[in-house]
């Protein structure tokens, strides 16, 4: 079950949001090949129970390991919040989540020591970010808020729409009142709302996108374990994308995130 | 595989929306017992492909038949649109969908002969309502519009919120321009937006809620087949509710639809 340095990196998400993480990994680690799995037949994970999200995540991790990946990046905040420790116990390959890298970036960014976190209902309810933030700096003040409408708004393509602005004003009001100076975008869809969120919150609030940090963490872990792809080896066969539902829809929506890096998508039924 | 008149009626939906149909059946047929299945672990069906929705629907129908139901009501517009003929072929028990009853009510309600239909992306894309409406009256003019944000807005509880009003104005604009005088609420969540939709569209547009019509159709089919529960037999053991994800969440959201008819919810993992 051990995979060598030339093996691909497995990345998964409940759907297409994790492509923001895949994108950052491709930018940071140009020699690496990625196998991406989007669970589009069962998306979203955000409103679902920890048990169900854990079950789905275990199935996907099993699929990726069977594909021979050398590491797994859980590119979904809800899956990281509910399933990371389970996956780390179950598999020999390193399993990297998005929560800790995001928390670390927020701790580095805040000056006031007051950090905000937004995410799906499941991520926020899990308290995973609070725990990760306080583990890094116990004195930190954290204000968290679930924003369940942001994912459907992004998927509707309304990333610069008055409705989304109005929703953002309502959701972010407690964070504005609390005067946080760094806000973790705790869902992989949210970076697509960066411009609008910055407009609502003002320039004084740093927006933390976990994707970048997670790519850096992935790079660090591969280096530590001697699993970096050799610089000479150009990606053979390119990246591969799997979805559990209609590949065409994945392709269309996915290109909004990744551009034409996605050449084709295969269907893999799970569950 | 044949069930007698004292057997329960199986009702299923992608989640909790179908409870509006269950509610209407309970009102119309007080002697009947219901077994309801909400596929909350894989909700929503609206944006998913016909194949996936068909696969899920077949699994649930199999579960209901194994529980000994005498008929199956597909209380989900997307599942009806994609899976009804398949289920009707596969099972001996009558399988009733929500599309045809809704279409019939709209044909009866319209004076101008111009009908609107709103639903999920999957339902609208399938063209199921257009086909059902034109089969009943070929001269009918039909204007259809997908409204993907309505379900998340209802589930957020924003049924009387300015954001929802703004979304409704945008979604319904083509229907107002087309001057439809009857609008099919082609998704079981939408009846919860009735007041707001009436406000946006004005009093001249009749809003068609398939739930009522579907209950009437169920009553008619049970009578035709001699499957009505005997009037003397008070429901034994009451109704039963199954969800594929967290029962507590189903209970909380479900009570918004059905009140305290829901006493408890059992988990049934599928897929």
Interface residues (C-beta under 8 A of the other chain):
Chain A: X40 X41 X42 X47 X48 X49 X51 X52 X55 X148 X149 X152 X153 X155 X156 X162 X163 X166 X167 X170 X244 X245 X246 X249 X269 X271
Chain B: X40 X41 X42 X47 X48 X49 X51 X52 X55 X148 X149 X152 X153 X155 X156 X162 X163 X166 X167 X170 X244 X245 X246 X249 X269 X271
